[in-house]
Amino acid sequence: MKKIVLSIVFFIGSMAVQAQELTWETNFDKAAEISMKTKTNITFLYRK
């Protein structure tokens, strides 16, 4: 039981750390340039 609780706490803590490193770009050209340099995908969020 302790292992399960510790695993869940560790998992949630690691997600919180990753979320703090995230930066959102609102300019597509800048996001595309960064994406090419870091070789990562671009995630789009559409709003009406």
Secondary structure in CASP SS format (residue, H / E / C, confidence):
PFRMAT SS
TARGET T0000
AUTHOR 0000-0000-0000
METHOD secondary structure of the structure
MODEL  1
M C 1.00
K H 1.00
K H 1.00
I H 1.00
V H 1.00
L H 1.00
S H 1.00
I H 1.00
V H 1.00
F H 1.00
F H 1.00
I H 1.00
G H 1.00
S H 1.00
M H 1.00
A H 1.00
V H 1.00
Q H 1.00
A H 1.00
Q H 1.00
E C 1.00
L C 1.00
T C 1.00
W C 1.00
E C 1.00
T C 1.00
N C 1.00
F H 1.00
D H 1.00
K H 1.00
A H 1.00
A H 1.00
E H 1.00
I H 1.00
S H 1.00
M H 1.00
K H 1.00
T H 1.00
K C 1.00
T C 1.00
N C 1.00
I C 1.00
T C 1.00
F C 1.00
L C 1.00
Y C 1.00
R C 1.00
K C 1.00
END
